[in-house]
Amino acid sequence: MLERRWEEVQQLLDDLTHSQQQHTQSKKVLLDNLLCALRQESSEEALKTSLDRTVSYLQEVKHSCRQGVSDQWEVLAHLPSLLLDELLSYSNNLSSFYHLNHTYTLVTTSTTPTDQ
């Protein structure tokens, strides 16, 4: 069961990575075109416009890469709870198999201050 969950997480990460790589590759092509246009500009005004467009596009690429990393971290953030669920299930199955009364359960603690 744990192996299957790990494979699901790994597949999600692989899918996100693959999608980000494809997205980045398409952006690199457009960036190459913008840089080529930048090199060919002759007037100062056209050069400035082309440079502004290129810088703006680089900001979009940067944002896109950050979003991709954020998406991967979001997947990884669920990993501890998946592992905990699996451990609790394992504990329950062992206790049931060996007819034990004790099983581990998730204990939550209150984070609200108590009146003293």
MODELLER restraints for C-alpha pairs under 7 A, 6 or more apart:
rsr = mdl.restraints
at = mdl.atoms
rsr.add(forms.Gaussian(group=physical.xy_distance, feature=features.Distance(at['CA:2:A'], at['CA:86:A']), mean=6.42, stdev=0.5))
rsr.add(forms.Gaussian(group=physical.xy_distance, feature=features.Distance(at['CA:13:A'], at['CA:72:A']), mean=6.14, stdev=0.5))
rsr.add(forms.Gaussian(group=physical.xy_distance, feature=features.Distance(at['CA:16:A'], at['CA:72:A']), mean=6.84, stdev=0.5))
rsr.add(forms.Gaussian(group=physical.xy_distance, feature=features.Distance(at['CA:20:A'], at['CA:68:A']), mean=6.20, stdev=0.5))
rsr.add(forms.Gaussian(group=physical.xy_distance, feature=features.Distance(at['CA:34:A'], at['CA:54:A']), mean=5.97, stdev=0.5))
rsr.add(forms.Gaussian(group=physical.xy_distance, feature=features.Distance(at['CA:38:A'], at['CA:47:A']), mean=6.20, stdev=0.5))
rsr.add(forms.Gaussian(group=physical.xy_distance, feature=features.Distance(at['CA:38:A'], at['CA:50:A']), mean=5.45, stdev=0.5))
rsr.add(forms.Gaussian(group=physical.xy_distance, feature=features.Distance(at['CA:38:A'], at['CA:51:A']), mean=6.37, stdev=0.5))
rsr.add(forms.Gaussian(group=physical.xy_distance, feature=features.Distance(at['CA:41:A'], at['CA:47:A']), mean=5.28, stdev=0.5))
rsr.add(forms.Gaussian(group=physical.xy_distance, feature=features.Distance(at['CA:88:A'], at['CA:104:A']), mean=6.22, stdev=0.5))
rsr.add(forms.Gaussian(group=physical.xy_distance, feature=features.Distance(at['CA:88:A'], at['CA:105:A']), mean=6.45, stdev=0.5))
rsr.add(forms.Gaussian(group=physical.xy_distance, feature=features.Distance(at['CA:91:A'], at['CA:103:A']), mean=5.89, stdev=0.5))
rsr.add(forms.Gaussian(group=physical.xy_distance, feature=features.Distance(at['CA:91:A'], at['CA:104:A']), mean=6.20, stdev=0.5))
rsr.add(forms.Gaussian(group=physical.xy_distance, feature=features.Distance(at['CA:92:A'], at['CA:103:A']), mean=5.66, stdev=0.5))
rsr.add(forms.Gaussian(group=physical.xy_distance, feature=features.Distance(at['CA:95:A'], at['CA:101:A']), mean=6.75, stdev=0.5))
rsr.add(forms.Gaussian(group=physical.xy_distance, feature=features.Distance(at['CA:95:A'], at['CA:102:A']), mean=6.66, stdev=0.5))
rsr.add(forms.Gaussian(group=physical.xy_distance, feature=features.Distance(at['CA:95:A'], at['CA:103:A']), mean=6.11, stdev=0.5))
